[in-house]
Amino acid sequence: MGVGGHFWDLLKPHARFEGFNFLRNKTVAVDLSYWIVQQETATKGYTRNPHIRLTFFRTINLFSKFGAYPVFVVDGTPSPLKSQARIVRFFRSSGIDLSNLPEAEEGVSVERNKAFTKCVEECMELLELLGMPVLKAKGEAEALCAELNREGHVDACITADSDAFLYGAQCVIKRIQPNSKEPFECYHISDIEAGLGLKRKHLIAVSLLVGNDHDLNGITGIGLDTAVRFVKIFSEDEILERLHEIAREDPVIQGNDDSVGKAVCSSDEKSPKPKCPHCSHCGHPGNKKAHLQFSCEYCNSTAGQSCWQKPVGFKCYCSSCDLNRKEKEKKKNKAWQITVCRKIASQQNFPNDEIIQMHLRNNHGIDEDPYIGWASPQTEMLIDYLAYKQHWEPSYTRQRIFPMLSTIYMRHMASSPTNDLLYGQYEFHSIQRVKIRYGHEFYVVNWRKAASVCTDAVCTIPEGSDTQQESAELDESLDLLEETDAPYIHIDNGSCFLSTDEDIELVQKAFPQKAGQFLKEKELKDMKKSQRKKSNLASERTPENSESSAAAASRSVQLSITEFYRASKAVCPNKLEETAENSRRGSSETKRKDPSPRFSKSVRRRLLFG
C-alpha cells in the first residue's frame, strides 16, 4: 500500500523507536481501514468478528496503557483512478489476463466490496459506543490523517500507507509492538529529509516513477533506487515541472539523445583538455627515456637512479588524470540521465496531473477549525452490543473495559476533583506497589467496591467463553495490540478489590495525598532494608563468627551419604547388637585373610574353574 518498490525498506534506516510515554497525553489519528485490513492477515481459522475484537482491544490499550487520545478516520468515496487500481490488483492476484481489464469511466468510482464496508460500519458503531471521535474523509483516510497532522490537530498518524508522506504527514507510526521497551516504530519527515534529501514533492515524483495506489505501473524499467537518484538531481520547487518538460520530449521525432536529455544536461559544456603523456615505466606524467636516467618528482627513489616500476593495477593521481576521471564519470552520469529521460518520454500520459493535484490538495474532509471531542463510554449499551456481536459475557466486557474507565476517572479527578465513584461503585483505596513491565514503571492501584458485599458486577472470564479460543487462533508472529491487562480481583475482609496498572504521573495528579503517603512508606521500607543489610554485614565481620567459620572449614571433610540421610525408622536394640557383632567378625576375618593379588578377570576364571 502506498508508494511501490519496497518504499518502507528505503525509510527503515531512518526510523525512530519510541518508548511507552511517546503518545502520553497526545492526539493521534488512526487509519481504521489499516486495522481492518491487518486483522484479515493476522487471523487464522474461524474467529467471530475479528475486526470488532481487534478494534475493541486496541482502542482500550491505546487509550489506557499508552495514554493517547485517538481520532479514527475512515475512507470516503475513492477516486476513479483508485477504483481502477483496485481492479488491476484484483486481476493480478487472481491470475486473470489483464488484456480483458475494463477501462475506468471518467468521474465514476467504485465502492469497496460490501463485506469490507460492513466491517467498517460495525467498527464505527463500536467506536461511537466507546466515546471515540470518528471522521470520514472525502477520499483516502490516510490523506485526512496527514492533513490533521500537518495542520497541527493531531501529533501523529497510525497507518502503514506510505502515501501519508505524500499528503504532508509529519510523523507516521507504522507499527506498534506493545510487548517491548520501545513499542512505537515512528517515521518523521524531518529525518527523511535529512537522511535521504527527499522532500514532499520529491516523494510525489518518486511515486509517479515507481507506481502508487492510483497508478500501479509507474515507468517501465525504473526502480526505486533509480527514481530516488534521479529526483535528487533537482530541487523540490522544480522537480515536478522538470518531469513535465522531459515527458514532452518525443524520442521518435528527436534524432539525437542530447535533445531528449536537454532538460537535465546542458550541451554547451567546454571540451576537456587532452590528457598529457605518461611514462610507461612508472606511470607518472613525463617521458620514459628521461625517467630511466633520472627519477621523476612523483617517485621516491634515491638521487641518480631511475623511477620505480609501476605495480599491477597502478592508478595515477596527478591533476591531469583526476580531471580525466571526472570527465569520464560526468559522461557516464550524463548517459544514465539521458537513458532515464528517454524511458520517461516514452511513457504516455505522464505525469498524471490528477494524481499530483490529489496529493497537493489541502482539503480532504475537515473544516478550518474542526471539533474533535471524546465522550464517556456507553457501558450498558456496549455490553449489549458485544454480547450480541461477540457472544461475550457481561462480566467479561466489564472487566476488559475497566482500565479505560479508570483512566477517564483519574483524568477527571486530576482536572476537577469530586467525590464521585468510579463506575458508580469503586473508590480509590491504596497503591499496592510499583510494577516494572518492559522497562516502564506503573502503579498497581487497588480499587475498593463501595458496597460491603461484593456482587457479580465484574468477575473472571467464564471457562466456556470463546474468547480464549479466538486468542489462540491469532497469528502469534504478528505483534498486535490485542488483549488488555485485565484487573486482578481479590476479596479482603469482606470487601471486593480490583487491582489495575496505572500511569504513575496520572495517579500523582489525581490523588496526590495517596501517592505521597505511598512514597513515604516506600522510603521507610527501603531504609529498613538497608539497615538490615548493614547489620548482617557487620555481624558477619565479628571475630566470633570468623573463628566459627574457620572451625567449620577445618571440619569440612567429605562424609558418606548415610551421614547426611539417616534412616527415619526406629531400630531395635537387639538388631543393633547383632549388626555390631557381625561387623566385628567380618573385620577380623578380613584381617586373617591374605590380600589376594589383583588378577585379571580371565585369570580368575581359570583358577576357579580350572
N, C-alpha and C positions, 0 to 999 in steps of 0.2 A: 504494500500500500504506500502511495506517495511517489517519490522520485525513484525511478528504476535504477538498475545496475548496482544493487547492493549498496545503496547510499548510506545506510546506517553503519556499515563497516568502515566507510570513509570517515564518519564522525566519531567512531568508537574511541580513538586515542584522545579525544578532547572532552570526554565525558567526566562529570564530577559525581562522586558517590557521597551523598549527604547523610547525616545522622538522623536520629529519631526526631529531634526537635526542629527539623528543617521547615516543616509546614505548620508548626505550632502557632496558633492564632493568625494564620494566613488564609487567604481565599484562593481556591484552586478550581479551575474549570475542568470538567471531566467529559470526555467524549464517550457518551453512553453506548454508541454503536461499537466502539472498540471493545468495551467489556462484553457485549453480547456476542460479537464475533469470536472473542477469545475463549468464551466458555464452550463454543462449539468444538474447538480443537483440544480443550482440556478435559472433557468428559468422555468416559468410556461406558459402553453398555447402556442400559436404560436407567435414566435418572429423572425423577419427576421435576419438571420445570427448572432446569439448572440455571437458566438466566435469572429467575426470581431469587433463587438461593444465593447465587454469587453476588447479585446486586445488594441483597439484604446484608450479608456479612461484610462485604467490602465497604459499604457505606457506614456501618457501625464502627468498623475498625478505623476508617479514615477520620471519622468524627471524634471518637472517644480515645483511641490509642494514640493517634498522631496529632490530635487537637486541631484539625483543619476545618475550614468552612467550605464544603464542596458545593459547586454550582454545576448542575448537569445540563448538557447541551445535546439535542437530538437533531438528526438530519431533516432538512426540508425537502423541497422538490428538486431533484437533481437536474443538471443541465442536459441538453440533448447529447453533448459530447460524452458526458459521463455515462449516460444510458448506453450509447454505442460501445463505449469501452467495456462495460459490464457484459454486453452480448459477446464481444470478441473474447473476453476472458473465459466466459462460459463455453464457447465453442472450442477454445484451445484445451481447456481442462477435460472436455468430453471427447476430444479426438475427432471432431467434426471438421469437414473441409471448409476452410474459410472463404472459398470462392463463392459459396452459396449464402454468404453473410448479407442480410438485408441492410440497406443504407438507412441511416437515421434521417428522418424528415426534419426540416428546419423548423425550429421553435417547438418541437414535440419532444417531451421527455417521458420516460417510462418509470413508473414507480417500482420500488423493490417488491419482492415476492410477498405474498400475503402472510406466510409463516413468520418471516422476519418482522414485518410490520406489526403482527400480533405480539411478538416478543417485546418490541419497543413499547407498545401501548400498555402491556402488563407491568413492565418495569416503571413506566411513568406513573401508573396508579400506585405502585408500591412506594415510590419516592415521595409522592404527594402525601401519603399517609404517614411517612416518616418526617414530614415537615421540611423537605429539601426543595430548594428552588429549581425549576426545570424551564429551560429556554429552548425555543425552536428556531433554528436557523432558516434563512431563506433558501440556502443551498446546502453546502457542506458544513458538517458540525465542527470540523477542525478549523474551518475559516472563521466561524464565530468565536471559537475558543481563542484563536490567535488575535482576533480583534479585541476581545476583552482583555487579553494580556497586554497588547500593545497600547491600549488606551488607559491602562492602569486600574481597571476594575477588578482584576484578579492578579495574583502574584505568579502563577504558573499554570501550565496546561498538562493534563494527563492524557496522552494519546501516543499511539505508535505510528501515526501517519506523519511521515516526514514533510508532507505538504504544509504543515503548520508553519514551518520556517518561511515558506514562500508567501504565506499570507501575513507575515510580520510578527510571528511569535518571538518573545524574548527568552523564555525559559520553558523547556519541554521536558516532562518527566515521562520517560519511555517505559520504565519497568519499576515495580515496587516489590521488594523482597523483604517481607516483614520479619523473617527469622534470620536476621543478620544485624551486625552493628551499624552498617551503613545501608539502610533499606532502599534509598532513592537513587536511581540512575538518571541524572539530570544532564541536559544539554543547554548551554547558554549561547546565544547568538554572538555575544562578545568573545567567547572563547573560540568559536568557529572563525570569526573574522580575524582574530589574532593568529590562530594556528594555521589556517588554510588560506587566508587572504581573500575569502569569499564573502561578499555582502548579499543583501536580499536579491537584487537584480541579477547578480552573478548566479545565484542559486536558481532563479527562474530560467536563465539561459541554459544552465546545465540540465534542468528538467526538460526543456524543449529539445535538447540534443539527444538525450538518452531515453526519453519517454517518461510519462507520468500517468496519473489516473484518468486523464482526459485524452491522452494520445499514447497508447501503449508502445508504438513502434519507435518513435523518435527518428533519428537519422541512421540509415543503414551503414554499418561499418565504423560507427563512432561509439566507443565505450566510455565508461565513467572517467577513467584516467585521462583519456584524450580530451574529453569535454572540459574537465577541470583545468587542464594545462592550457587549452585554447582560450577559455573565457578569461583567464587571469592575464592575458595579454592586454586587455582593455580595462578601462576604469568602469566603475559602476554606472556612471552617467551615460556612457556611450555604448555599452555592450549590446543593448537591445537594438539600437539604431544601426550598429555595425552588422548585426545579423540580417537586418532588412537589406542593407547595401550588398552584402555578399550574396543573399538569395536572389537579388535582382539580376546578377550576372548570369548570362546564359552560356554554359560551356560548349554548346553545339555551335553557336554563332561565333563566339570568340575563338580565334585560332590559336593563340598562344596562352601559356599558363600565367604569364605576368598580368594579363588583363583580368583573369579570374581572381587572382590574389591581390589586386591593387588596393583593395580595402584594408589589407593587412600590411603589405610590404611596399615600400617606396622604391621605384625603379630608377631614380636619378642618383643612385649612390656612385661614388667615385670608384674607379677600378683599383684594386690593390696593387701596391708596388711589387715588382718582380723580386723573387727570393734570391739573396746573394749566394755565390758559390760556397760549398762546404768541402772540407778536406775529407777524403775517403778513408784516411788512416785513423784520425782521432774523432772525426765527425763534427768538428767545430768550424766556424767561418774561416776561410783562408784557402791557401794553396797547399797541396800535398808536398810538392817539391821543397817549398820553403819550410814546412813543418817537420820534414825529415832532417833538415840541417839545424834548425832552432825550434824550440818548443813555443807553442802559442800562449797567449795570455790566459786561456781557459784551462790548460793542462798544468798540473802542479809538479812537473818533472824538474830535475836539477838543471842548473845552467849548463849550456853547452851540449845537452842531449836532445834527442828528438822527442816528439809527443808520444803519449801512450796510445796503445792500440785500443780502439773503442770496443767495449764488450757487446755481447749479443743483446739485442733489444734496446740499444742506446737511443736516447732522445736528447736532442739539443734544445737548450732553453735560452738561446740568445734572443734578442729583440726581434730579429727577422723571422725566426721560427715561431715565436709566440704569436706574432701578427698573422703568420700564415695559418696557424692552427685556428685562430679566432675567425679568420675569413672562411675556412672550411666549415666550422661549426655554424657560422651565420648562414652559409649557403644551404647546409643541411636543414637548419631550422626553417629557412625560407621555403625549401621544397616541401617540408612537412606541413607548413601552414597552407601552402597552395593546394596540397592534396586534401586537406580538411575543407578548404573553401570550395573545392570542386564537388566534394560529397554533399556539402550544404546546398550548393547551387543546383545540383541535380534533383533535389527533393521538391516536389510540387507542393504549393500552398504552405510554404514555410517562410517565416514562423507564423503560427496561428495567432492572430491579434486577439481573438476571443479569449484564448487561454491566458494571454498576457494581461488583458484588462480584468479578467476574473481574479487573478492573483493580486493585482494592484488596487482593486476596488476597496473602498473603506467601509461601506455599509453592507453588512452581511446578516442583519436581522435585529439590531438593537437601536434604541433611541439614543439621543445625545447624552442623556443622564438616566440610564435605566435603574429601576428599583429592584434590588436583589435582597430578599429577606428570608430568614429562617424561622419556622414556627415549631411549636412543641408537637411531638408525635401524637397522633390519634390512636392511643394504645388499644382501646377496646375494638375499634374498627380494624386495626392492624391485626389483632389476634383472630378476628373472624375471617379476614382476608386470607391469612396464611393457613388457617385451619381448612379453608375451602380449597385453596390452590395447592398447598404442600402437604395437607393432612397432618399438620403439626399439632401437638397437644398445647392447650393454652398455657400450661405451666412452663413448657419448653420455650415458647415465644417470650413470655415474661422474663424468664431467666436470661435469654440471649439479648434482650433489649435493655436490660438493667444498666449495663455500663454506659449506654448512651443517655439514659435518664439521669444517672448520677453526674455525668459531665455537664448536662444542661442545668441541673440543680446547683452545682457548685459555681458555674459561671454566673448564675443569677445571684447567688449569695455573695460572690465577690463584688458585684456591681451594686446591689441593693439588698443588704441583709434583712431577712424576715424570719418569722417563727414558723413558716410553713414546713411541712414534712415532705420528704422525697417520695413521690408517687402517692402522697397522702397517707403513707403507712410507716415509713422508715425515717429515723433520725440519726444524725452523725453521733457515733458513740466514742470511738477512740481510733488512734493509729496503732496498729499492731506491730509493724516492723518495717524496715527498709528492704525492698526486694530488688535485686540486680538481675536484669534479664538482657542478654546480648549486649552487655556493657552499659546499659541505661538503667538508672535508678528510678524506682517507683515507691510510693507509699501503699502498704496494704491497709486499707481502711475498713473498719468494722461498722456496719450499719445495723442498728437495733430496731426491731419492729416495735411500734408504739404499743400495740395490744399485748396484754400479759400472756395470752395463749397464742401460739403460732398456728395460723391457718395454712391451708394448702394453696395460697396465692402464688407462691414461687416454690418449685420443688425440683428435684433432679430429673434427668432425662428418663422417660419411660423406656424400659428394656425393649419393648416391641416397636419402638419408633423406627421409621425407615430412614431417619437422618443418618444413623450410623452406617447403614448400607450405602447411602449416597456418598458419604465422605470416603468410604473405602473404594468407590468406583472412580474417584477423581484421579487424574493423571498426576502422580507424585513427582514427575520430572519437572513440571511447571510449578514455580514458587508463587502461588496465588494468595491473594488476601482472602482466605477462606474463613474457617471457624474463628469466632471471637473467644476471648478468655471468659468462660462462664464464671459467675461469682460462686465462691465456696460457701456452702450453707452449713451452719452448725447451731446447736441449741445449748445454752449455758444458763443454769439456774432458772429454767422455765421461760427464758427469753430466746427469741429466734434472731439470729445474726446472719448477715450476708457480708462476705469479705470480697472487696474488689481492688484491682490495681489502679491507682490514680496518680496523675501527674503531681510531682512534689510542689512545683510553683503554684499550681492551681489550688491545691489544698491549703497552702500557706496564705493565699489571698482570701479564700473563702472562710477558713477557720483559723485565724492567726493564734488565738489563745491555745487551742488544742495542739497546734503544731509546735508552739513554743514550749508547752508542757512536755510534749514527747521528746523534744531536743534536750531539755534539761534532764529528763530521766535517762536518756541515752548517754549523756555525758557522765552522769553518776555511775552507770553501769560500766562504762569504759574505764573510769578511774578505779573502780573496784577491781576490775580485771587486771589492770596494770599493777596495782598494789599486790595482788595475789602472785603475779609473776615475779615481782621483785622479792617478795618474801620467800618464795620457793627457791629462787636462785641463791638467796642469802643462806638458807638452811642447807643447801647442797654444798656450800663452801665452808661450813664449820669443820673443825678438826676431828670431832667425834665421828661425823659422817665419813670423813676421809679414812680414819682408821678402820671403821667397819667395812668400808668398801675394799680396803687393802686386804683385810682378813677374808672377805668373801672371795676376792680374786685368788688368794692363796689356796682356798679350798675348792677352787673351780676345777675339779677333776671329773673326767667323764665317767659317769656311773652307768650301771646296767639299766635296762629298761624296766626291770622289776622294782628298782628303787623309786622310779617315778610313778609307775602304775601298779600299785599293790592290789592284791585281791581283796574284794569287799566282803567275801564270805568269812564267817567266823569258823576258825579251825579248832577242832577238839584237842585238848592237851595230850591225849593218848597218841593221836596221829602225829603230833609234833615230836614226841619222844621217839616214835618209830622212824620218822624221817631223819632225825638226828643220828640214831644208831646206824641206819643204812648208809648215811653219808660217811660215818667213821669207818665202817667196814670197807666201803668202796675205796676210800683213800688209802687204807692200809694195804689192800690187795694191789692197788696200782703201784705202791712203793715196792712190794715184793717182786713184782714182775720186772724183768729186764726190759729196758726200752728196745723194742724191735726196730731193726733198721728200716728205713723207708724204701721199700721195693716198689717197682712199678706194678701196674695192675696185672699185666700178663705174667710176671714172675710170681706174684702171689697166687694166681690161679694154678700154676704148675705145682707149687709147693703144697697147695691144699688138695688138689685132685690128682696129683702126680702120677 
